[in-house]
Amino acid sequence: MGRSPRPSRSLSTRRAFLGGLAGAGLVGTAGCLQTLGFQRESAWRDPILVDDRPHAVYVPAVTEGMGLYGRTTAGRYGVALTYSYPHRFWTLTGSETSKTVVEADDDVHLMASLWDTETGMALPIDSGLTIEIRDDEGTVTQEVAYPMLSQQMGMHYGDNYALSGEGEYEAHVSIGGVSVRRTGGFADAFESPETAVIPFEFDPGDVSAIEISEPETAGERDAIPPMEMGDVPVGRAPDVDSLPGRHLGRATVGDVVLESFVAADERGRFGASPYIYVSARTPHNGVVLPMMGLEATVTRDGETIFERQLASTLDPEIGYHYGAPGFDGELRAGDEVTLSVTTPPQIARHDGYETAFFELGEASVRVS
């Protein structure tokens, strides 16, 4: 994605390439750039990666913390602006990935978290979110923020941003109306675009003071727990026991965890009854996996009795999920429900997630 024009800056505000973190003695340790002896703000463009990365979720070679610039509301949206070092990430188009590297003039990785103020539920949206940075002279830069998955930062919208040096700014976070299907108390919500304004002060020293570490378990099939930032949700899917309806079981396709349910449409919010739905999430941290193609097929005694694409849906009880109404009759013991991933989650990924969630295929649960 193209970047907006940026103002020129003196060399004193540009940052040198750090090189590699491996030579800094970070194995099994945690610290910040300052405590490691790097007094200048440094853009670690391409830090070390795990050798022979698995095609799965894994503990990354390098992890970093984040700081909070502020939070506010815009309509029904809660919005928080957090920051970290500029760092690489991978975007996705279909099944093709593209690595976004840190550019020489990038100052900070800005992240917007988005949630519903009435339920506290994180909101994955596919209609676009833009972060415009302004100072007292006007627009400094403006970028479409990618929906992203990060092990430490959870689900957020972010990109690397170049600023015009140390000082005071305003972030204008523009949220497009939600285009996915909405049910229940969300049916008439999130239709109108909103803009949240969060003032912040950029100090390169604050960025270079953020903790970085190199975990001893790097490369293992596991994940770093998300950081907790007060009431800012990290995007975890609801606990299985809290979801409505009958739990049919758990299936996995690659590292995509699929919890499947059938629910009666007692209040008419799903369109017809019964309602088959799937809550998709990451392993280990249970973060929602949005923007995926998913189909469900029900067979009975070798005969297909239901086959449908599951629609991406937002519901205040279920959260972001994939569902389809109108199954004719009831599921019986012995019925087989097959879930097919047809498109991987179209969401950008940080280290540890960039090789996972690509497998297309199917998995089944049998109704007991």
TIKEVEX-325362 format. One record per residue (C-alpha): residue number from 1; residue in three letters; x, y, z. Coordinates in Angstrom, 3 decimals, padded with zeros to 6 digits. Example, Ala and Ser with C-alpha at 12.3 -4.5 7.8 and 13.67 -1.06 7.14 Angstrom:
REM residues 2
+-----+-----+----------+----------+----------+
:   k :   r :       px :       py :       pz :
+-----+-----+----------+----------+----------+
:   1 : ALA :  012.300 : -004.500 :  007.800 :
:   2 : SER :  013.670 : -001.060 :  007.140 :
+-----+-----+----------+----------+----------+
//
This chain:
REM residues 368
+-----+-----+----------+----------+----------+
:   k :   r :       px :       py :       pz :
+-----+-----+----------+----------+----------+
:   1 : MET :  000.000 :  000.000 :  000.000 :
:   2 : GLY :  001.394 :  003.404 : -000.944 :
:   3 : ARG :  002.464 :  005.823 :  001.742 :
:   4 : SER :  001.360 :  009.451 :  001.937 :
:   5 : PRO :  003.965 :  012.168 :  001.300 :
:   6 : ARG :  005.957 :  012.984 :  004.405 :
:   7 : PRO :  007.803 :  016.157 :  005.347 :
:   8 : SER :  011.579 :  016.153 :  005.133 :
:   9 : ARG :  013.407 :  015.964 :  008.439 :
:  10 : SER :  016.907 :  016.693 :  009.657 :
:  11 : LEU :  019.352 :  013.847 :  010.087 :
:  12 : SER :  019.170 :  014.338 :  013.852 :
:  13 : THR :  015.585 :  013.028 :  013.818 :
:  14 : ARG :  016.275 :  010.116 :  011.480 :
:  15 : ARG :  017.168 :  006.818 :  013.014 :
:  16 : ALA :  020.040 :  004.486 :  012.243 :
:  17 : PHE :  019.630 :  000.849 :  011.486 :
:  18 : LEU :  020.279 : -001.177 :  014.622 :
:  19 : GLY :  021.572 : -004.196 :  012.764 :
:  20 : GLY :  020.615 : -007.385 :  014.575 :
:  21 : LEU :  019.465 : -007.964 :  018.110 :
:  22 : ALA :  021.350 : -011.239 :  018.357 :
:  23 : GLY :  024.610 : -009.417 :  018.994 :
:  24 : ALA :  023.099 : -007.446 :  021.879 :
:  25 : GLY :  023.139 : -010.383 :  024.285 :
:  26 : LEU :  019.363 : -010.661 :  024.546 :
:  27 : VAL :  018.941 : -014.413 :  024.768 :
:  28 : GLY :  016.564 : -015.140 :  027.619 :
:  29 : THR :  016.622 : -011.513 :  028.736 :
:  30 : ALA :  014.437 : -008.448 :  028.547 :
:  31 : GLY :  015.344 : -004.783 :  028.360 :
:  32 : CYS :  015.029 : -001.663 :  026.244 :
:  33 : LEU :  017.260 :  000.018 :  023.712 :
:  34 : GLN :  018.554 :  002.475 :  026.308 :
:  35 : THR :  019.512 : -000.155 :  028.880 :
:  36 : LEU :  021.179 : -002.204 :  026.148 :
:  37 : GLY :  023.440 :  000.722 :  025.334 :
:  38 : PHE :  021.662 :  002.177 :  022.282 :
:  39 : GLN :  021.191 :  005.845 :  023.155 :
:  40 : ARG :  020.058 :  006.916 :  019.670 :
:  41 : GLU :  016.591 :  006.044 :  018.446 :
:  42 : SER :  017.184 :  003.043 :  016.201 :
:  43 : ALA :  014.883 :  001.351 :  013.724 :
:  44 : TRP :  015.505 : -002.382 :  013.955 :
:  45 : ARG :  014.391 : -002.982 :  010.413 :
:  46 : ASP :  014.746 : -006.726 :  010.219 :
:  47 : PRO :  015.518 : -008.356 :  013.566 :
:  48 : ILE :  016.280 : -012.044 :  013.781 :
:  49 : LEU :  013.666 : -014.627 :  012.825 :
:  50 : VAL :  013.347 : -018.150 :  014.100 :
:  51 : ASP :  015.221 : -020.638 :  011.919 :
:  52 : ASP :  012.980 : -023.171 :  010.160 :
:  53 : ARG :  009.758 : -021.482 :  011.235 :
:  54 : PRO :  006.897 : -023.978 :  011.507 :
:  55 : HIS :  003.758 : -023.577 :  009.407 :
:  56 : ALA :  001.928 : -022.894 :  012.639 :
:  57 : VAL :  001.746 : -020.468 :  015.554 :
:  58 : TYR :  005.154 : -020.236 :  017.220 :
:  59 : VAL :  006.977 : -018.188 :  019.850 :
:  60 : PRO :  008.809 : -015.422 :  017.948 :
:  61 : ALA :  012.545 : -014.788 :  018.265 :
:  62 : VAL :  012.006 : -011.204 :  019.412 :
:  63 : THR :  009.071 : -009.657 :  021.267 :
:  64 : GLU :  008.421 : -006.063 :  022.227 :
:  65 : GLY :  006.115 : -004.276 :  024.622 :
:  66 : MET :  003.934 : -001.257 :  023.948 :
:  67 : GLY :  002.826 :  001.993 :  025.519 :
:  68 : LEU : -000.524 :  003.780 :  025.667 :
:  69 : TYR : -001.002 :  007.257 :  024.181 :
:  70 : GLY : -004.664 :  007.537 :  025.176 :
:  71 : ARG : -008.233 :  006.328 :  024.799 :
:  72 : THR : -011.537 :  007.952 :  023.926 :
:  73 : THR : -014.977 :  007.229 :  022.478 :
:  74 : ALA : -016.599 :  008.040 :  019.138 :
:  75 : GLY : -020.290 :  007.229 :  019.017 :
:  76 : ARG : -020.584 :  003.674 :  020.330 :
:  77 : TYR : -016.941 :  002.889 :  019.606 :
:  78 : GLY : -014.234 :  002.788 :  022.237 :
:  79 : VAL : -010.847 :  003.629 :  020.729 :
:  80 : ALA : -007.359 :  003.352 :  022.220 :
:  81 : LEU : -004.098 :  004.446 :  020.619 :
:  82 : THR : -000.988 :  002.485 :  021.565 :
:  83 : TYR :  002.563 :  002.537 :  020.236 :
:  84 : SER :  005.707 :  000.456 :  019.933 :
:  85 : TYR :  008.903 :  000.264 :  017.914 :
:  86 : PRO :  008.473 :  000.387 :  014.145 :
:  87 : HIS :  008.589 : -003.239 :  013.058 :
:  88 : ARG :  007.927 : -005.565 :  010.176 :
:  89 : PHE :  004.637 : -007.304 :  009.547 :
:  90 : TRP :  003.057 : -009.402 :  006.847 :
:  91 : THR : -000.075 : -008.461 :  004.887 :
:  92 : LEU : -002.276 : -010.983 :  003.147 :
:  93 : THR : -004.124 : -011.069 : -000.195 :
:  94 : GLY : -005.887 : -014.368 : -000.669 :
:  95 : SER : -003.171 : -016.849 :  000.267 :
:  96 : GLU : -000.270 : -014.608 : -000.774 :
:  97 : THR :  001.758 : -012.754 :  001.862 :
:  98 : SER :  003.814 : -009.604 :  001.498 :
:  99 : LYS :  006.333 : -008.439 :  004.082 :
: 100 : THR :  006.235 : -004.782 :  005.067 :
: 101 : VAL :  009.664 : -003.716 :  006.291 :
: 102 : VAL :  010.596 : -000.723 :  008.406 :
: 103 : GLU :  011.555 :  002.276 :  006.301 :
: 104 : ALA :  014.420 :  004.561 :  007.284 :
: 105 : ASP :  012.135 :  007.433 :  008.317 :
: 106 : ASP :  009.586 :  005.398 :  010.321 :
: 107 : ASP :  009.368 :  006.675 :  013.890 :
: 108 : VAL :  006.717 :  004.562 :  015.563 :
: 109 : HIS :  004.309 :  001.670 :  015.093 :
: 110 : LEU :  000.859 :  003.058 :  015.931 :
: 111 : MET : -002.005 :  000.757 :  016.847 :
: 112 : ALA : -005.695 :  001.511 :  017.246 :
: 113 : SER : -007.821 : -000.869 :  019.322 :
: 114 : LEU : -011.562 : -000.797 :  018.688 :
: 115 : TRP : -014.411 : -002.071 :  020.853 :
: 116 : ASP : -018.105 : -001.671 :  021.635 :
: 117 : THR : -018.548 :  000.552 :  024.690 :
: 118 : GLU : -021.777 : -001.184 :  025.746 :
: 119 : THR : -020.470 : -004.761 :  025.805 :
: 120 : GLY : -016.699 : -004.231 :  025.951 :
: 121 : MET : -016.347 : -006.534 :  022.937 :
: 122 : ALA : -013.481 : -005.984 :  020.492 :
: 123 : LEU : -014.681 : -005.241 :  016.963 :
: 124 : PRO : -013.015 : -006.762 :  013.905 :
: 125 : ILE : -014.154 : -004.676 :  010.940 :
: 126 : ASP : -013.355 : -004.988 :  007.261 :
: 127 : SER : -014.696 : -001.596 :  006.139 :
: 128 : GLY : -011.515 :  000.346 :  006.742 :
: 129 : LEU : -009.823 :  002.326 :  009.500 :
: 130 : THR : -007.510 :  005.252 :  008.794 :
: 131 : ILE : -005.105 :  006.993 :  011.161 :
: 132 : GLU : -004.281 :  010.581 :  010.198 :
: 133 : ILE : -001.556 :  012.332 :  012.197 :
: 134 : ARG : -001.730 :  016.113 :  012.510 :
: 135 : ASP :  000.443 :  018.741 :  014.142 :
: 136 : ASP : -000.116 :  022.491 :  014.449 :
: 137 : GLU :  000.733 :  022.925 :  010.767 :
: 138 : GLY : -001.745 :  020.357 :  009.466 :
: 139 : THR : -001.514 :  016.762 :  008.243 :
: 140 : VAL :  001.833 :  015.058 :  008.825 :
: 141 : THR :  000.915 :  011.645 :  007.434 :
: 142 : GLN : -002.147 :  009.537 :  006.779 :
: 143 : GLU : -002.263 :  005.757 :  006.393 :
: 144 : VAL : -004.928 :  003.085 :  006.169 :
: 145 : ALA : -004.273 :  000.974 :  009.264 :
: 146 : TYR : -004.247 : -002.766 :  008.596 :
: 147 : PRO : -006.293 : -005.121 :  010.751 :
: 148 : MET : -003.564 : -007.127 :  012.479 :
: 149 : LEU : -002.866 : -010.055 :  014.767 :
: 150 : SER : -000.041 : -009.875 :  017.286 :
: 151 : GLN :  000.678 : -012.264 :  020.118 :
: 152 : GLN :  001.482 : -009.498 :  022.601 :
: 153 : MET : -000.801 : -006.806 :  021.182 :
: 154 : GLY : -003.792 : -008.963 :  020.281 :
: 155 : MET : -006.101 : -007.836 :  017.496 :
: 156 : HIS : -005.613 : -004.227 :  016.421 :
: 157 : TYR : -005.295 : -001.890 :  013.452 :
: 158 : GLY : -001.818 : -000.578 :  012.777 :
: 159 : ASP :  001.073 :  000.501 :  010.590 :
: 160 : ASN :  004.467 :  002.178 :  010.869 :
: 161 : TYR :  004.332 :  005.984 :  010.782 :
: 162 : ALA :  006.889 :  008.703 :  010.068 :
: 163 : LEU :  006.437 :  011.883 :  012.105 :
: 164 : SER :  008.062 :  015.311 :  011.847 :
: 165 : GLY :  010.159 :  014.995 :  014.987 :
: 166 : GLU :  009.612 :  015.222 :  018.696 :
: 167 : GLY :  006.517 :  017.138 :  019.778 :
: 168 : GLU :  002.729 :  017.221 :  020.137 :
: 169 : TYR :  000.345 :  015.600 :  017.660 :
: 170 : GLU : -003.263 :  014.546 :  017.204 :
: 171 : ALA : -004.288 :  011.146 :  015.864 :
: 172 : HIS : -007.572 :  011.238 :  013.954 :
: 173 : VAL : -008.834 :  007.655 :  013.818 :
: 174 : SER : -011.518 :  007.372 :  011.131 :
: 175 : ILE : -013.744 :  004.288 :  011.318 :
: 176 : GLY : -015.880 :  003.205 :  008.384 :
: 177 : GLY : -019.319 :  001.760 :  008.995 :
: 178 : VAL : -019.324 : -001.969 :  009.748 :
: 179 : SER : -020.256 : -003.963 :  006.649 :
: 180 : VAL : -020.524 : -007.473 :  008.124 :
: 181 : ARG : -023.892 : -008.945 :  009.081 :
: 182 : ARG : -025.027 : -007.869 :  012.559 :
: 183 : THR : -027.579 : -009.516 :  014.831 :
: 184 : GLY : -029.265 : -008.934 :  018.177 :
: 185 : GLY : -028.335 : -005.675 :  019.877 :
: 186 : PHE : -025.787 : -005.026 :  017.126 :
: 187 : ALA : -028.391 : -005.115 :  014.320 :
: 188 : ASP : -028.678 : -001.330 :  013.998 :
: 189 : ALA : -025.296 : -000.400 :  015.453 :
: 190 : PHE : -022.037 :  000.670 :  013.805 :
: 191 : GLU : -023.674 :  001.832 :  010.578 :
: 192 : SER : -022.287 :  005.380 :  010.458 :
: 193 : PRO : -018.646 :  006.393 :  010.071 :
: 194 : GLU : -017.068 :  007.918 :  013.174 :
: 195 : THR : -013.818 :  009.730 :  013.934 :
: 196 : ALA : -011.978 :  009.603 :  017.258 :
: 197 : VAL : -009.365 :  012.233 :  018.103 :
: 198 : ILE : -006.550 :  011.348 :  020.513 :
: 199 : PRO : -003.825 :  013.910 :  021.267 :
: 200 : PHE : -000.367 :  012.559 :  022.088 :
: 201 : GLU :  003.188 :  013.700 :  022.592 :
: 202 : PHE :  005.893 :  011.908 :  020.638 :
: 203 : ASP :  009.159 :  011.475 :  022.511 :
: 204 : PRO :  011.681 :  009.138 :  020.822 :
: 205 : GLY :  013.002 :  008.268 :  024.257 :
: 206 : ASP :  009.615 :  006.811 :  025.224 :
: 207 : VAL :  009.738 :  004.513 :  022.211 :
: 208 : SER :  013.319 :  003.387 :  022.801 :
: 209 : ALA :  012.459 :  002.661 :  026.453 :
: 210 : ILE :  009.875 :  000.012 :  025.513 :
: 211 : GLU :  010.858 : -003.448 :  026.692 :
: 212 : ILE :  012.192 : -005.918 :  024.144 :
: 213 : SER :  013.199 : -009.517 :  024.750 :
: 214 : GLU :  014.312 : -012.712 :  023.071 :
: 215 : PRO :  012.351 : -015.617 :  024.608 :
: 216 : GLU :  014.195 : -018.815 :  025.470 :
: 217 : THR :  011.304 : -020.798 :  023.953 :
: 218 : ALA :  011.593 : -019.092 :  020.545 :
: 219 : GLY :  010.440 : -021.388 :  017.755 :
: 220 : GLU :  008.259 : -023.616 :  019.940 :
: 221 : ARG :  004.631 : -024.136 :  018.976 :
: 222 : ASP :  003.198 : -021.802 :  021.579 :
: 223 : ALA :  002.421 : -018.099 :  021.936 :
: 224 : ILE :  003.369 : -015.146 :  024.135 :
: 225 : PRO :  000.360 : -014.017 :  026.237 :
: 226 : PRO : -001.149 : -010.659 :  025.228 :
: 227 : MET : -000.296 : -007.611 :  027.297 :
: 228 : GLU : -003.121 : -006.240 :  029.418 :
: 229 : MET : -003.788 : -002.507 :  028.994 :
: 230 : GLY : -006.523 : -001.814 :  031.539 :
: 231 : ASP : -009.957 : -001.958 :  029.925 :
: 232 : VAL : -008.619 : -002.159 :  026.349 :
: 233 : PRO : -009.686 : -005.586 :  025.001 :
: 234 : VAL : -007.155 : -007.714 :  023.132 :
: 235 : GLY : -009.794 : -009.431 :  020.994 :
: 236 : ARG : -010.221 : -012.774 :  022.709 :
: 237 : ALA : -013.200 : -014.863 :  021.625 :
: 238 : PRO : -015.818 : -015.563 :  024.348 :
: 239 : ASP : -015.346 : -018.627 :  026.542 :
: 240 : VAL : -017.010 : -021.659 :  024.994 :
: 241 : ASP : -019.123 : -022.229 :  028.110 :
: 242 : SER : -020.605 : -018.727 :  027.813 :
: 243 : LEU : -021.831 : -019.098 :  024.225 :
: 244 : PRO : -025.530 : -019.783 :  023.565 :
: 245 : GLY : -026.874 : -023.000 :  022.105 :
: 246 : ARG : -025.618 : -026.560 :  021.962 :
: 247 : HIS : -021.864 : -027.033 :  021.646 :
: 248 : LEU : -021.284 : -029.548 :  018.870 :
: 249 : GLY : -017.547 : -029.771 :  019.393 :
: 250 : ARG : -014.139 : -028.429 :  018.479 :
: 251 : ALA : -012.457 : -028.971 :  015.122 :
: 252 : THR : -009.149 : -027.647 :  013.808 :
: 253 : VAL : -007.906 : -026.894 :  010.318 :
: 254 : GLY : -004.201 : -026.243 :  010.611 :
: 255 : ASP : -003.985 : -023.954 :  013.636 :
: 256 : VAL : -007.467 : -022.479 :  013.165 :
: 257 : VAL : -009.606 : -023.550 :  016.135 :
: 258 : LEU : -013.291 : -023.940 :  015.213 :
: 259 : GLU : -015.863 : -024.189 :  018.012 :
: 260 : SER : -019.197 : -025.176 :  016.452 :
: 261 : PHE : -022.700 : -024.663 :  017.852 :
: 262 : VAL : -026.359 : -024.932 :  016.975 :
: 263 : ALA : -028.787 : -022.512 :  018.631 :
: 264 : ALA : -032.538 : -021.983 :  018.638 :
: 265 : ASP : -033.550 : -018.607 :  017.210 :
: 266 : GLU : -035.877 : -017.860 :  020.091 :
: 267 : ARG : -035.841 : -014.086 :  019.642 :
: 268 : GLY : -035.756 : -014.073 :  015.855 :
: 269 : ARG : -032.390 : -012.361 :  015.656 :
: 270 : PHE : -030.683 : -014.885 :  013.384 :
: 271 : GLY : -033.337 : -015.037 :  010.665 :
: 272 : ALA : -034.475 : -018.639 :  011.114 :
: 273 : SER : -034.087 : -021.533 :  013.507 :
: 274 : PRO : -032.009 : -023.488 :  014.213 :
: 275 : TYR : -028.870 : -021.421 :  013.683 :
: 276 : ILE : -025.536 : -023.117 :  013.008 :
: 277 : TYR : -022.527 : -021.012 :  013.906 :
: 278 : VAL : -018.784 : -021.270 :  014.432 :
: 279 : SER : -016.518 : -019.235 :  016.716 :
: 280 : ALA : -013.034 : -019.257 :  015.135 :
: 281 : ARG : -009.988 : -018.416 :  017.237 :
: 282 : THR : -006.240 : -018.779 :  017.579 :
: 283 : PRO : -004.764 : -021.580 :  019.694 :
: 284 : HIS : -003.082 : -020.663 :  022.997 :
: 285 : ASN : -004.443 : -017.086 :  023.282 :
: 286 : GLY : -007.958 : -017.596 :  021.880 :
: 287 : VAL : -007.980 : -014.390 :  019.800 :
: 288 : VAL : -010.769 : -014.067 :  017.226 :
: 289 : LEU : -009.853 : -015.021 :  013.632 :
: 290 : PRO : -011.920 : -012.765 :  011.356 :
: 291 : MET : -012.392 : -012.299 :  007.602 :
: 292 : MET : -012.200 : -015.975 :  006.708 :
: 293 : GLY : -014.154 : -018.075 :  004.197 :
: 294 : LEU : -015.969 : -020.934 :  005.967 :
: 295 : GLU : -018.570 : -023.474 :  004.815 :
: 296 : ALA : -020.606 : -026.000 :  006.783 :
: 297 : THR : -022.004 : -029.309 :  005.536 :
: 298 : VAL : -024.222 : -031.677 :  007.535 :
: 299 : THR : -024.494 : -035.307 :  006.455 :
: 300 : ARG : -026.832 : -037.982 :  007.825 :
: 301 : ASP : -026.436 : -041.629 :  006.885 :
: 302 : GLY : -024.176 : -040.608 :  004.007 :
: 303 : GLU : -026.636 : -038.044 :  002.615 :
: 304 : THR : -026.015 : -034.290 :  002.582 :
: 305 : ILE : -028.918 : -032.538 :  004.325 :
: 306 : PHE : -027.407 : -029.066 :  004.780 :
: 307 : GLU : -024.681 : -027.200 :  002.909 :
: 308 : ARG : -024.082 : -023.488 :  003.177 :
: 309 : GLN : -021.510 : -020.712 :  003.310 :
: 310 : LEU : -021.284 : -019.311 :  006.831 :
: 311 : ALA : -021.544 : -015.522 :  006.910 :
: 312 : SER : -019.243 : -013.319 :  008.975 :
: 313 : THR : -021.473 : -011.936 :  011.712 :
: 314 : LEU : -021.268 : -009.690 :  014.779 :
: 315 : ASP : -023.513 : -010.492 :  017.745 :
: 316 : PRO : -023.298 : -009.054 :  021.287 :
: 317 : GLU : -023.502 : -012.531 :  022.881 :
: 318 : ILE : -021.495 : -014.583 :  020.411 :
: 319 : GLY : -019.060 : -011.938 :  019.222 :
: 320 : TYR : -017.539 : -012.147 :  015.761 :
: 321 : HIS : -018.512 : -015.512 :  014.305 :
: 322 : TYR : -019.569 : -017.364 :  011.155 :
: 323 : GLY : -023.206 : -018.459 :  010.927 :
: 324 : ALA : -026.083 : -019.603 :  008.757 :
: 325 : PRO : -029.775 : -019.893 :  009.645 :
: 326 : GLY : -032.444 : -022.175 :  008.304 :
: 327 : PHE : -031.263 : -025.721 :  008.966 :
: 328 : ASP : -034.338 : -027.850 :  008.302 :
: 329 : GLY : -035.222 : -029.852 :  011.394 :
: 330 : GLU : -032.866 : -030.745 :  014.235 :
: 331 : LEU : -029.425 : -032.235 :  014.396 :
: 332 : ARG : -029.501 : -035.864 :  015.518 :
: 333 : ALA : -026.978 : -038.091 :  017.191 :
: 334 : GLY : -024.653 : -039.480 :  014.541 :
: 335 : ASP : -024.976 : -036.491 :  012.189 :
: 336 : GLU : -021.618 : -035.295 :  010.914 :
: 337 : VAL : -020.887 : -031.559 :  010.664 :
: 338 : THR : -017.996 : -030.785 :  008.316 :
: 339 : LEU : -016.408 : -027.330 :  008.396 :
: 340 : SER : -014.384 : -026.242 :  005.367 :
: 341 : VAL : -011.962 : -023.313 :  005.359 :
: 342 : THR : -012.121 : -021.871 :  001.830 :
: 343 : THR : -010.216 : -018.606 :  002.392 :
: 344 : PRO : -007.597 : -017.990 :  005.115 :
: 345 : PRO : -008.226 : -015.105 :  007.553 :
: 346 : GLN : -007.516 : -011.916 :  005.614 :
: 347 : ILE : -005.686 : -010.152 :  008.399 :
: 348 : ALA : -002.087 : -008.924 :  008.682 :
: 349 : ARG :  000.240 : -010.753 :  011.070 :
: 350 : HIS :  003.198 : -010.001 :  013.295 :
: 351 : ASP :  006.034 : -012.440 :  014.028 :
: 352 : GLY :  004.752 : -015.739 :  015.379 :
: 353 : TYR :  001.527 : -015.652 :  013.361 :
: 354 : GLU :  002.884 : -014.953 :  009.874 :
: 355 : THR :  003.249 : -018.640 :  008.950 :
: 356 : ALA : -000.049 : -019.828 :  010.476 :
: 357 : PHE : -003.717 : -019.939 :  009.411 :
: 358 : PHE : -003.072 : -020.585 :  005.728 :
: 359 : GLU : -004.261 : -024.160 :  005.441 :
: 360 : LEU : -007.361 : -024.748 :  003.336 :
: 361 : GLY : -009.214 : -027.893 :  004.201 :
: 362 : GLU : -011.907 : -029.422 :  006.302 :
: 363 : ALA : -012.497 : -030.997 :  009.659 :
: 364 : SER : -015.573 : -032.694 :  011.115 :
: 365 : VAL : -017.388 : -033.139 :  014.391 :
: 366 : ARG : -019.968 : -035.870 :  015.026 :
: 367 : VAL : -023.103 : -034.981 :  016.960 :
: 368 : SER : -023.330 : -037.031 :  020.140 :
+-----+-----+----------+----------+----------+
//
